[in-house]
Amino acid sequence: MKALPEKLDLVLETVGRVIVGQRTPLEKMLIALLCNGHVLLEGVPGIAKTLMVNTLAQALSARFSRIQFTPDLLPGDLVGTQIYRHETGAFETHRGPVFANMVLADEINRSPAKVQSALLEAMQERQVTLGGQTHKLPEPFMVLATQNPIEQEGTYALPEAQVDRFMFKLLIEYPTHAEEHEIMRRVARTAPVTSVPPAATLDEVLAMRQALDAVHLDEKIELYILRLVAATRHPARHGLEDLAAYIRFGASPRASIYLALAARGHALLHRRDYVVPDDVKAMLHDVVRHRIAISYRAEAEGLNSDALLDRIVERVPIHDVGASHAAARP
């Protein structure tokens, strides 16, 4: 157990040779990879989202593929197609860029629903059907999709049911003043460093997944997770009557599943073989923020899902005060 967190630290340290700051989102990308999940990244242009993912792939010896989503993109451009070879008189399978270990779907909301659904199907099934034949995607396989939060003209918003397939929604923030100063020193040159040597292998990543499953998750923590998720669906049943008017619908069961997995990953990253409540709290917003829909009243009052989750964390007890299963019941 001890060697695995040290290996993860080495990966993050290696990525840090190119990426300044952003330690927290990088840690959560690693957790998502260990949990066999996918990530939705949201942030303004120019804050190195693409470089971050590419550098992480290099550090993990992973095959990286970047797909720029545009309105004229077709599903075949993503998953591949059958090409007729006149010389042989037969069709030849051409695999698309989705056949990689880490796939960056840049500005996923720039393409229409048919293309989005092709990617999301690959995410869910982890396979692609071409010419009547099923092709398994590489293992590990992870999609990191980006969205621009400030420019919505000409975009196709992902439906809630498709957004729910992403394990995390990470908000990538601006760097601090000191971090931006260091970025300027490193990058403001004709040939900045953009590559790093491998710090881990894909076999080691798969071994880390087995270690993740061994992290102990006590039943009391499981019930705490269930209470947090249930509070997004029925706030009044959990002493949060004042929040009921702000939530149109709450998180799906995927939230409970992913929150339990993410809490294990956070514990592993912090050199523990057991989960504590702080692991759950640390991952709650990233797992749940895109799984609850806020009402117009919440928008009018300037509240977002993160603000509502803050209130839920403050008021949902860690230790059950009554019958555990009754409190967790949706």
Summary of the structure (lengths in Angstrom):
residues: 330
radius of gyration: 21.0
end to end distance: 35.5
largest distance: 74.4
contacts: 1021
relative contact order: 0.15
helix: 48%
strand: 15%
